Amino acid sequence: MPLNRSPRQIWTRNRGLLIGFTILLVAALAIALARSGAQHGRLDPRSADPQGSRAVAELLKDRDVTTRVVTTLDGARAALRPDSTLLVARPDALSAEGRTALRRTFTTSGARTILVAPTVSTRDLLPDVTFVGTSDSTGLPPSCDLPEARRAGPLSTGGLRYSTTRAGADLCYLSEGTPTVLRLPHTAAQQRDGHTAPGGPHDRQPTQGDTVVLGTAGILANEHLDERGNASLALQLLGSRSHLVWYLPSSDDPGTDSSGTEHEQSFFDLIPSGWRWGTLQLGVAALLTALWRSRRLGPLVDENLPVAVRASETVEGRARLYRKADARDRAAQTLRSAARTRLAAVLGVPAAEAHLPETLLPPVGARLRTTAPDTLLPLLFGPPPATDLALVTLADRLDALEREVRTS
């Protein structure tokens, strides 16, 4: 057989593979294009992604609330009316000048303004509000007189914490004594140049504007909307007026800061997920094709191991390696991890939570008769031993703890 083949011979031999590859490529590109058109980003009311907000927008539509998406500061200022609610999805993306201009607009408009998780932007948007930290607490009660919060009840997410010197502010969902949600009424001095909402078919337009600082964006996200009181609070805050202006600052907005954190994205963040899935599908297809076209080297042959190694010898060999490397920390970590896993299985603790002190220690302490409960934390989650003798002692204490728990 000649080594050099003509183009016709190459095509004849490989046309099935090339046609299949072409079909897969076209299908992947079509899927990627279809999916990329639906990717609008985080907190976008047009997005059905987990971090999008299409669900809350659809629920507001059912309540006769019109939602208008704007991507520039000028568009937000032009669309704002006394019977409107302005939601600023990413206030920290605005420049200092943009934040000052936005504050002058919403404090004199008579509208409700909702700022989602502001941090550095609070000093320009709300001079009497200070960002003080974060909270991981969930299920916090409203603990305030704000009607929307009292009707919603506890939320499923934590959030950012704030402090304020504004008189008459509603401080809700307190964590460490500071609110994660607060409502600030606009004073008469702030609204002296504003307008009041005219009467109409909707009876939801208050005569005085206010600002709501929402310390968490989670209650607006599709993936968390159905948890606890998230949907109730979101619908009440966003649906209090008949029109909702959803402001998503964009990169071409003159009011944004190009150095903001929202623009610090890697190359892979800018690739739509459809293209990544298409690439993965092509990779799987290429692998299957390689397996299909590869040559078999012969049938599989069973072969017995030449030597049977006892489990005890394997343990001893691994222990010698740890000792040779002076890796007491790694050895202690392995011993504690294995002990926690076995204790969790005995006590019925889920394997995924076996290494959480707050989940594992209470049921272990309830089984103890001779071991002091206050020694469990350093025993199961403490620092690595300083000497080989301390490591041996740790192993003995872990064995004794397991025996006590199993026999109790």
C-alpha beads as a LAMMPS data file, in Angstrom:
LAMMPS data file: protein, C-alpha beads

408 atoms
407 bonds

1 atom types
1 bond types

-500.0 500.0 xlo xhi
-500.0 500.0 ylo yhi
-500.0 500.0 zlo zhi

Masses

1 110.0

Atoms # bond

1 1 1 0.000 0.000 0.000
2 1 1 1.457 3.390 -0.929
3 1 1 2.174 5.724 1.960
4 1 1 1.107 8.878 0.109
5 1 1 -2.634 9.050 -0.548
6 1 1 -4.368 11.384 -2.939
7 1 1 -6.900 13.968 -1.657
8 1 1 -9.686 11.853 -3.124
9 1 1 -8.528 8.793 -1.189
10 1 1 -8.269 10.821 2.031
11 1 1 -11.793 12.197 1.530
12 1 1 -13.223 8.763 0.768
13 1 1 -11.632 7.256 3.847
14 1 1 -12.532 10.023 6.311
15 1 1 -15.686 11.636 4.912
16 1 1 -17.946 9.982 7.487
17 1 1 -15.865 11.378 10.337
18 1 1 -15.657 14.841 8.771
19 1 1 -19.400 14.990 8.081
20 1 1 -20.181 13.944 11.652
21 1 1 -17.752 16.525 13.034
22 1 1 -19.317 19.237 10.865
23 1 1 -22.824 18.357 12.063
24 1 1 -21.711 18.491 15.686
25 1 1 -19.974 21.838 15.141
26 1 1 -23.035 23.404 13.509
27 1 1 -25.312 22.067 16.273
28 1 1 -22.997 23.381 18.999
29 1 1 -22.841 26.811 17.367
30 1 1 -26.631 26.931 17.022
31 1 1 -27.140 25.989 20.687
32 1 1 -24.515 28.517 21.790
33 1 1 -26.113 31.325 19.786
34 1 1 -29.574 30.473 21.095
35 1 1 -28.414 30.395 24.704
36 1 1 -26.166 33.448 24.497
37 1 1 -29.101 35.626 23.494
38 1 1 -30.819 34.835 26.804
39 1 1 -27.837 35.683 29.012
40 1 1 -28.438 39.131 30.458
41 1 1 -26.436 38.916 33.657
42 1 1 -26.850 39.240 37.388
43 1 1 -30.020 40.909 38.742
44 1 1 -31.364 41.432 35.235
45 1 1 -35.177 41.145 35.063
46 1 1 -34.855 39.624 31.580
47 1 1 -32.606 36.779 32.721
48 1 1 -33.836 33.318 33.717
49 1 1 -30.399 32.355 35.048
50 1 1 -30.116 31.498 38.772
51 1 1 -28.621 34.951 39.463
52 1 1 -31.122 36.729 37.225
53 1 1 -34.388 38.348 38.333
54 1 1 -36.897 37.351 35.689
55 1 1 -39.121 35.552 38.210
56 1 1 -39.780 38.648 40.319
57 1 1 -40.355 40.716 37.160
58 1 1 -42.992 38.252 35.946
59 1 1 -44.734 38.285 39.327
60 1 1 -44.777 42.087 39.292
61 1 1 -46.291 41.991 35.820
62 1 1 -49.141 39.880 37.180
63 1 1 -49.702 42.626 39.775
64 1 1 -50.063 45.270 37.005
65 1 1 -46.654 46.786 37.720
66 1 1 -44.815 47.826 34.557
67 1 1 -41.057 47.246 34.548
68 1 1 -38.743 49.337 32.417
69 1 1 -35.053 48.408 32.152
70 1 1 -32.600 51.283 31.680
71 1 1 -28.826 51.033 31.410
72 1 1 -27.753 54.679 31.685
73 1 1 -28.025 57.272 34.400
74 1 1 -29.707 59.736 32.047
75 1 1 -32.283 57.096 31.167
76 1 1 -33.000 56.397 34.839
77 1 1 -33.388 60.093 35.648
78 1 1 -35.674 60.646 32.669
79 1 1 -37.899 57.670 33.503
80 1 1 -38.304 58.493 37.197
81 1 1 -41.742 59.828 38.210
82 1 1 -43.541 60.287 41.534
83 1 1 -45.544 57.105 40.919
84 1 1 -42.393 55.106 40.164
85 1 1 -39.979 52.908 42.029
86 1 1 -36.323 53.195 41.037
87 1 1 -34.222 50.074 41.666
88 1 1 -30.471 50.603 41.335
89 1 1 -29.072 47.091 40.866
90 1 1 -25.372 47.948 41.169
91 1 1 -24.924 51.331 42.853
92 1 1 -21.212 50.736 43.460
93 1 1 -20.634 50.724 39.683
94 1 1 -21.502 54.424 39.501
95 1 1 -18.862 57.102 39.610
96 1 1 -18.819 59.690 42.394
97 1 1 -20.316 62.287 40.054
98 1 1 -22.979 59.839 38.905
99 1 1 -23.939 58.956 42.482
100 1 1 -24.255 62.631 43.424
101 1 1 -26.445 63.340 40.395
102 1 1 -28.611 60.310 41.147
103 1 1 -29.069 61.401 44.778
104 1 1 -30.256 64.843 43.719
105 1 1 -32.779 63.178 41.417
106 1 1 -34.355 60.608 43.722
107 1 1 -34.523 62.838 46.812
108 1 1 -36.646 65.415 44.969
109 1 1 -38.725 63.100 42.780
110 1 1 -41.251 61.852 45.329
111 1 1 -40.503 58.303 44.152
112 1 1 -39.291 55.273 46.068
113 1 1 -35.649 54.354 45.478
114 1 1 -34.193 50.918 46.268
115 1 1 -30.416 50.576 46.469
116 1 1 -29.186 46.984 46.264
117 1 1 -26.194 46.161 48.490
118 1 1 -24.302 49.491 48.309
119 1 1 -20.903 49.706 50.019
120 1 1 -18.529 52.449 48.874
121 1 1 -21.402 54.269 47.172
122 1 1 -23.336 54.960 50.379
123 1 1 -21.293 58.044 51.279
124 1 1 -22.425 59.823 48.104
125 1 1 -25.934 58.397 47.730
126 1 1 -26.846 58.534 51.429
127 1 1 -24.434 60.694 53.441
128 1 1 -26.089 59.745 56.749
129 1 1 -25.783 55.973 56.118
130 1 1 -22.575 54.019 56.709
131 1 1 -21.681 50.525 55.564
132 1 1 -20.344 48.661 58.624
133 1 1 -19.834 45.033 57.545
134 1 1 -21.440 41.784 56.437
135 1 1 -23.718 39.235 58.065
136 1 1 -24.011 35.511 57.366
137 1 1 -27.048 35.121 59.610
138 1 1 -30.191 33.684 58.046
139 1 1 -33.766 33.604 59.270
140 1 1 -33.497 36.981 61.020
141 1 1 -36.863 38.381 62.180
142 1 1 -37.907 41.819 60.861
143 1 1 -37.655 43.486 64.307
144 1 1 -39.035 46.771 62.962
145 1 1 -42.305 48.580 62.250
146 1 1 -41.933 48.614 58.454
147 1 1 -45.193 47.027 57.200
148 1 1 -43.543 45.311 54.230
149 1 1 -40.977 43.618 56.469
150 1 1 -43.509 42.585 59.121
151 1 1 -45.713 40.940 56.500
152 1 1 -42.757 39.204 54.827
153 1 1 -41.254 37.724 57.987
154 1 1 -37.753 36.188 58.100
155 1 1 -35.532 36.122 55.002
156 1 1 -33.366 33.236 53.820
157 1 1 -30.191 35.226 53.182
158 1 1 -27.835 37.384 55.212
159 1 1 -26.510 40.597 53.761
160 1 1 -24.585 43.792 54.336
161 1 1 -25.030 45.762 57.553
162 1 1 -25.452 49.516 57.872
163 1 1 -25.807 52.252 60.447
164 1 1 -27.633 55.554 60.059
165 1 1 -28.176 58.827 61.873
166 1 1 -31.387 59.647 59.973
167 1 1 -34.333 60.307 62.279
168 1 1 -37.423 58.231 61.598
169 1 1 -35.580 55.476 59.750
170 1 1 -36.916 51.909 59.872
171 1 1 -34.125 49.518 60.872
172 1 1 -35.022 45.944 59.937
173 1 1 -33.448 42.475 60.114
174 1 1 -30.878 43.384 62.737
175 1 1 -27.615 41.463 62.871
176 1 1 -25.115 42.356 65.585
177 1 1 -27.316 45.332 66.415
178 1 1 -27.234 46.856 62.930
179 1 1 -29.826 46.516 60.159
180 1 1 -29.427 44.682 56.864
181 1 1 -32.535 46.406 55.460
182 1 1 -33.479 50.002 56.235
183 1 1 -35.975 52.532 54.952
184 1 1 -35.187 56.245 55.016
185 1 1 -38.059 58.718 54.544
186 1 1 -37.244 61.782 52.496
187 1 1 -37.501 64.954 54.534
188 1 1 -39.540 67.975 53.551
189 1 1 -36.336 69.866 52.795
190 1 1 -35.231 67.139 50.410
191 1 1 -38.583 67.126 48.597
192 1 1 -39.300 70.849 48.468
193 1 1 -38.587 70.829 44.726
194 1 1 -40.330 67.516 44.083
195 1 1 -43.810 66.592 42.964
196 1 1 -46.552 64.459 44.372
197 1 1 -48.125 61.593 42.494
198 1 1 -51.387 62.347 40.746
199 1 1 -54.435 60.196 41.394
200 1 1 -55.087 57.221 39.150
201 1 1 -56.302 53.654 38.949
202 1 1 -53.605 52.507 41.371
203 1 1 -53.948 53.285 45.035
204 1 1 -50.371 52.351 45.899
205 1 1 -48.655 55.734 45.381
206 1 1 -47.487 57.276 48.660
207 1 1 -47.289 61.048 48.661
208 1 1 -43.789 61.114 50.112
209 1 1 -40.713 59.492 48.627
210 1 1 -38.341 57.268 50.512
211 1 1 -35.169 55.250 50.025
212 1 1 -34.799 51.564 50.883
213 1 1 -31.318 50.146 51.369
214 1 1 -31.444 46.422 50.642
215 1 1 -28.399 44.735 52.122
216 1 1 -28.784 41.551 50.086
217 1 1 -29.358 40.935 46.400
218 1 1 -30.315 37.316 47.110
219 1 1 -34.015 37.995 47.652
220 1 1 -34.273 39.260 44.045
221 1 1 -32.444 36.306 42.474
222 1 1 -34.396 33.535 40.752
223 1 1 -32.678 30.811 42.782
224 1 1 -33.666 32.299 46.183
225 1 1 -36.988 33.971 45.443
226 1 1 -39.102 31.055 46.729
227 1 1 -37.253 30.804 50.063
228 1 1 -38.911 32.038 53.282
229 1 1 -40.157 35.627 52.980
230 1 1 -37.932 36.654 50.060
231 1 1 -40.694 36.863 47.451
232 1 1 -43.055 38.700 49.780
233 1 1 -40.558 41.423 50.644
234 1 1 -39.346 41.776 47.043
235 1 1 -42.867 42.121 45.640
236 1 1 -43.951 44.582 48.305
237 1 1 -40.921 46.836 47.931
238 1 1 -40.743 46.754 44.139
239 1 1 -44.504 46.752 43.627
240 1 1 -45.454 49.623 45.924
241 1 1 -45.856 51.931 42.907
242 1 1 -47.400 51.290 39.511
243 1 1 -44.134 51.748 37.572
244 1 1 -40.748 50.164 38.231
245 1 1 -37.567 51.586 36.694
246 1 1 -34.879 48.876 36.832
247 1 1 -31.501 50.600 36.490
248 1 1 -28.646 48.309 35.409
249 1 1 -25.472 50.424 35.026
250 1 1 -23.618 49.399 31.875
251 1 1 -20.037 49.822 30.701
252 1 1 -21.026 52.528 28.200
253 1 1 -22.956 54.547 30.800
254 1 1 -21.299 57.969 31.347
255 1 1 -22.371 57.763 34.991
256 1 1 -20.393 54.615 35.756
257 1 1 -16.877 54.217 37.053
258 1 1 -14.739 52.147 34.664
259 1 1 -12.515 51.142 37.587
260 1 1 -15.444 49.644 39.555
261 1 1 -15.510 46.058 40.646
262 1 1 -18.318 45.213 38.246
263 1 1 -15.898 45.643 35.311
264 1 1 -13.125 43.450 36.722
265 1 1 -14.024 40.372 34.711
266 1 1 -11.766 37.774 33.225
267 1 1 -11.861 36.642 29.609
268 1 1 -13.774 33.489 30.559
269 1 1 -16.438 35.543 32.391
270 1 1 -17.247 37.248 29.104
271 1 1 -17.811 33.973 27.230
272 1 1 -21.507 32.975 27.209
273 1 1 -22.183 29.661 28.909
274 1 1 -23.619 28.281 25.633
275 1 1 -20.217 28.448 23.978
276 1 1 -18.595 26.645 26.889
277 1 1 -21.194 23.872 26.710
278 1 1 -20.676 23.642 22.953
279 1 1 -16.920 23.253 23.435
280 1 1 -17.507 20.536 26.041
281 1 1 -19.807 18.658 23.675
282 1 1 -17.215 18.827 20.908
283 1 1 -14.569 17.515 23.287
284 1 1 -16.750 14.559 24.269
285 1 1 -17.480 13.854 20.607
286 1 1 -13.772 13.945 19.765
287 1 1 -13.004 11.542 22.621
288 1 1 -15.703 9.107 21.523
289 1 1 -14.425 9.285 17.955
290 1 1 -10.879 8.575 19.106
291 1 1 -12.070 5.544 21.058
292 1 1 -14.091 4.354 18.069
293 1 1 -11.195 4.683 15.606
294 1 1 -8.455 3.407 17.904
295 1 1 -6.962 -0.038 17.434
296 1 1 -7.561 -2.768 19.933
297 1 1 -4.400 -4.340 21.291
298 1 1 -6.079 -7.605 22.234
299 1 1 -8.516 -9.005 24.791
300 1 1 -8.228 -8.134 28.457
301 1 1 -6.320 -10.680 30.543
302 1 1 -6.937 -11.257 34.236
303 1 1 -3.729 -11.335 36.251
304 1 1 -3.363 -12.053 39.937
305 1 1 -1.226 -9.784 42.046
306 1 1 2.148 -11.377 42.770
307 1 1 1.970 -10.488 46.471
308 1 1 -1.003 -9.973 48.830
309 1 1 -0.362 -6.968 51.088
310 1 1 -2.161 -6.954 54.443
311 1 1 -4.064 -3.830 55.421
312 1 1 -1.988 -3.459 58.608
313 1 1 1.226 -3.338 56.591
314 1 1 -0.247 -0.636 54.358
315 1 1 -1.123 1.452 57.415
316 1 1 2.323 0.975 58.899
317 1 1 3.999 1.917 55.640
318 1 1 1.954 5.098 55.358
319 1 1 2.745 5.957 58.980
320 1 1 6.482 5.544 58.305
321 1 1 6.210 7.916 55.356
322 1 1 4.488 10.516 57.550
323 1 1 7.185 10.094 60.225
324 1 1 9.997 10.358 57.688
325 1 1 8.534 13.587 56.336
326 1 1 7.894 14.880 59.892
327 1 1 4.281 15.434 58.776
328 1 1 2.536 15.275 62.157
329 1 1 0.027 17.874 60.999
330 1 1 -1.008 15.781 57.996
331 1 1 -1.180 12.609 60.078
332 1 1 -3.294 14.298 62.759
333 1 1 -5.590 15.735 60.103
334 1 1 -6.080 12.268 58.601
335 1 1 -6.798 10.704 62.009
336 1 1 -9.309 13.400 62.980
337 1 1 -11.052 13.373 59.620
338 1 1 -11.490 9.596 59.703
339 1 1 -12.744 9.728 63.303
340 1 1 -15.278 12.468 62.487
341 1 1 -16.549 10.472 59.510
342 1 1 -17.028 7.317 61.578
343 1 1 -18.694 9.204 64.443
344 1 1 -21.081 10.886 62.005
345 1 1 -22.080 7.511 60.587
346 1 1 -22.801 6.178 64.088
347 1 1 -24.799 9.247 65.157
348 1 1 -26.755 9.659 61.938
349 1 1 -25.147 12.982 61.006
350 1 1 -25.063 13.574 57.208
351 1 1 -21.642 12.918 55.719
352 1 1 -21.539 16.408 54.194
353 1 1 -21.832 17.929 57.696
354 1 1 -19.495 15.532 59.499
355 1 1 -16.678 18.100 59.569
356 1 1 -18.712 21.032 60.926
357 1 1 -18.196 21.557 64.678
358 1 1 -21.659 23.044 65.216
359 1 1 -23.279 19.957 63.645
360 1 1 -21.107 17.097 64.942
361 1 1 -20.220 18.121 68.510
362 1 1 -23.744 18.322 70.054
363 1 1 -24.752 14.697 69.262
364 1 1 -21.301 13.439 70.284
365 1 1 -21.491 15.275 73.611
366 1 1 -24.919 13.772 74.284
367 1 1 -23.431 10.244 74.124
368 1 1 -20.544 10.868 76.533
369 1 1 -20.407 9.384 80.022
370 1 1 -16.782 9.846 81.105
371 1 1 -15.262 12.290 78.607
372 1 1 -15.785 15.992 79.361
373 1 1 -17.787 17.708 76.592
374 1 1 -15.472 20.742 76.624
375 1 1 -12.600 18.541 75.414
376 1 1 -14.367 17.538 72.183
377 1 1 -13.546 20.656 70.197
378 1 1 -9.742 20.529 70.707
379 1 1 -9.806 16.746 70.306
380 1 1 -11.690 16.600 66.996
381 1 1 -10.854 20.032 65.530
382 1 1 -7.787 21.196 67.449
383 1 1 -4.290 22.187 66.278
384 1 1 -1.723 19.592 65.155
385 1 1 0.361 17.928 67.889
386 1 1 3.852 19.256 68.491
387 1 1 5.591 15.897 69.166
388 1 1 5.353 12.272 68.089
389 1 1 4.220 11.331 71.613
390 1 1 1.403 13.864 71.389
391 1 1 0.358 12.362 68.057
392 1 1 0.200 8.864 69.585
393 1 1 -1.798 10.254 72.508
394 1 1 -4.206 11.904 70.063
395 1 1 -4.759 8.598 68.257
396 1 1 -5.457 6.811 71.568
397 1 1 -7.920 9.486 72.682
398 1 1 -9.755 9.332 69.362
399 1 1 -10.048 5.543 69.654
400 1 1 -11.335 5.862 73.214
401 1 1 -13.895 8.472 72.137
402 1 1 -15.178 6.235 69.326
403 1 1 -15.521 3.255 71.686
404 1 1 -17.430 5.347 74.220
405 1 1 -19.823 6.702 71.602
406 1 1 -20.425 3.254 70.070
407 1 1 -21.095 1.560 73.425
408 1 1 -23.241 4.296 74.960

Bonds

1 1 1 2
2 1 2 3
3 1 3 4
4 1 4 5
5 1 5 6
6 1 6 7
7 1 7 8
8 1 8 9
9 1 9 10
10 1 10 11
11 1 11 12
12 1 12 13
13 1 13 14
14 1 14 15
15 1 15 16
16 1 16 17
17 1 17 18
18 1 18 19
19 1 19 20
20 1 20 21
21 1 21 22
22 1 22 23
23 1 23 24
24 1 24 25
25 1 25 26
26 1 26 27
27 1 27 28
28 1 28 29
29 1 29 30
30 1 30 31
31 1 31 32
32 1 32 33
33 1 33 34
34 1 34 35
35 1 35 36
36 1 36 37
37 1 37 38
38 1 38 39
39 1 39 40
40 1 40 41
41 1 41 42
42 1 42 43
43 1 43 44
44 1 44 45
45 1 45 46
46 1 46 47
47 1 47 48
48 1 48 49
49 1 49 50
50 1 50 51
51 1 51 52
52 1 52 53
53 1 53 54
54 1 54 55
55 1 55 56
56 1 56 57
57 1 57 58
58 1 58 59
59 1 59 60
60 1 60 61
61 1 61 62
62 1 62 63
63 1 63 64
64 1 64 65
65 1 65 66
66 1 66 67
67 1 67 68
68 1 68 69
69 1 69 70
70 1 70 71
71 1 71 72
72 1 72 73
73 1 73 74
74 1 74 75
75 1 75 76
76 1 76 77
77 1 77 78
78 1 78 79
79 1 79 80
80 1 80 81
81 1 81 82
82 1 82 83
83 1 83 84
84 1 84 85
85 1 85 86
86 1 86 87
87 1 87 88
88 1 88 89
89 1 89 90
90 1 90 91
91 1 91 92
92 1 92 93
93 1 93 94
94 1 94 95
95 1 95 96
96 1 96 97
97 1 97 98
98 1 98 99
99 1 99 100
100 1 100 101
101 1 101 102
102 1 102 103
103 1 103 104
104 1 104 105
105 1 105 106
106 1 106 107
107 1 107 108
108 1 108 109
109 1 109 110
110 1 110 111
111 1 111 112
112 1 112 113
113 1 113 114
114 1 114 115
115 1 115 116
116 1 116 117
117 1 117 118
118 1 118 119
119 1 119 120
120 1 120 121
121 1 121 122
122 1 122 123
123 1 123 124
124 1 124 125
125 1 125 126
126 1 126 127
127 1 127 128
128 1 128 129
129 1 129 130
130 1 130 131
131 1 131 132
132 1 132 133
133 1 133 134
134 1 134 135
135 1 135 136
136 1 136 137
137 1 137 138
138 1 138 139
139 1 139 140
140 1 140 141
141 1 141 142
142 1 142 143
143 1 143 144
144 1 144 145
145 1 145 146
146 1 146 147
147 1 147 148
148 1 148 149
149 1 149 150
150 1 150 151
151 1 151 152
152 1 152 153
153 1 153 154
154 1 154 155
155 1 155 156
156 1 156 157
157 1 157 158
158 1 158 159
159 1 159 160
160 1 160 161
161 1 161 162
162 1 162 163
163 1 163 164
164 1 164 165
165 1 165 166
166 1 166 167
167 1 167 168
168 1 168 169
169 1 169 170
170 1 170 171
171 1 171 172
172 1 172 173
173 1 173 174
174 1 174 175
175 1 175 176
176 1 176 177
177 1 177 178
178 1 178 179
179 1 179 180
180 1 180 181
181 1 181 182
182 1 182 183
183 1 183 184
184 1 184 185
185 1 185 186
186 1 186 187
187 1 187 188
188 1 188 189
189 1 189 190
190 1 190 191
191 1 191 192
192 1 192 193
193 1 193 194
194 1 194 195
195 1 195 196
196 1 196 197
197 1 197 198
198 1 198 199
199 1 199 200
200 1 200 201
201 1 201 202
202 1 202 203
203 1 203 204
204 1 204 205
205 1 205 206
206 1 206 207
207 1 207 208
208 1 208 209
209 1 209 210
210 1 210 211
211 1 211 212
212 1 212 213
213 1 213 214
214 1 214 215
215 1 215 216
216 1 216 217
217 1 217 218
218 1 218 219
219 1 219 220
220 1 220 221
221 1 221 222
222 1 222 223
223 1 223 224
224 1 224 225
225 1 225 226
226 1 226 227
227 1 227 228
228 1 228 229
229 1 229 230
230 1 230 231
231 1 231 232
232 1 232 233
233 1 233 234
234 1 234 235
235 1 235 236
236 1 236 237
237 1 237 238
238 1 238 239
239 1 239 240
240 1 240 241
241 1 241 242
242 1 242 243
243 1 243 244
244 1 244 245
245 1 245 246
246 1 246 247
247 1 247 248
248 1 248 249
249 1 249 250
250 1 250 251
251 1 251 252
252 1 252 253
253 1 253 254
254 1 254 255
255 1 255 256
256 1 256 257
257 1 257 258
258 1 258 259
259 1 259 260
260 1 260 261
261 1 261 262
262 1 262 263
263 1 263 264
264 1 264 265
265 1 265 266
266 1 266 267
267 1 267 268
268 1 268 269
269 1 269 270
270 1 270 271
271 1 271 272
272 1 272 273
273 1 273 274
274 1 274 275
275 1 275 276
276 1 276 277
277 1 277 278
278 1 278 279
279 1 279 280
280 1 280 281
281 1 281 282
282 1 282 283
283 1 283 284
284 1 284 285
285 1 285 286
286 1 286 287
287 1 287 288
288 1 288 289
289 1 289 290
290 1 290 291
291 1 291 292
292 1 292 293
293 1 293 294
294 1 294 295
295 1 295 296
296 1 296 297
297 1 297 298
298 1 298 299
299 1 299 300
300 1 300 301
301 1 301 302
302 1 302 303
303 1 303 304
304 1 304 305
305 1 305 306
306 1 306 307
307 1 307 308
308 1 308 309
309 1 309 310
310 1 310 311
311 1 311 312
312 1 312 313
313 1 313 314
314 1 314 315
315 1 315 316
316 1 316 317
317 1 317 318
318 1 318 319
319 1 319 320
320 1 320 321
321 1 321 322
322 1 322 323
323 1 323 324
324 1 324 325
325 1 325 326
326 1 326 327
327 1 327 328
328 1 328 329
329 1 329 330
330 1 330 331
331 1 331 332
332 1 332 333
333 1 333 334
334 1 334 335
335 1 335 336
336 1 336 337
337 1 337 338
338 1 338 339
339 1 339 340
340 1 340 341
341 1 341 342
342 1 342 343
343 1 343 344
344 1 344 345
345 1 345 346
346 1 346 347
347 1 347 348
348 1 348 349
349 1 349 350
350 1 350 351
351 1 351 352
352 1 352 353
353 1 353 354
354 1 354 355
355 1 355 356
356 1 356 357
357 1 357 358
358 1 358 359
359 1 359 360
360 1 360 361
361 1 361 362
362 1 362 363
363 1 363 364
364 1 364 365
365 1 365 366
366 1 366 367
367 1 367 368
368 1 368 369
369 1 369 370
370 1 370 371
371 1 371 372
372 1 372 373
373 1 373 374
374 1 374 375
375 1 375 376
376 1 376 377
377 1 377 378
378 1 378 379
379 1 379 380
380 1 380 381
381 1 381 382
382 1 382 383
383 1 383 384
384 1 384 385
385 1 385 386
386 1 386 387
387 1 387 388
388 1 388 389
389 1 389 390
390 1 390 391
391 1 391 392
392 1 392 393
393 1 393 394
394 1 394 395
395 1 395 396
396 1 396 397
397 1 397 398
398 1 398 399
399 1 399 400
400 1 400 401
401 1 401 402
402 1 402 403
403 1 403 404
404 1 404 405
405 1 405 406
406 1 406 407
407 1 407 408
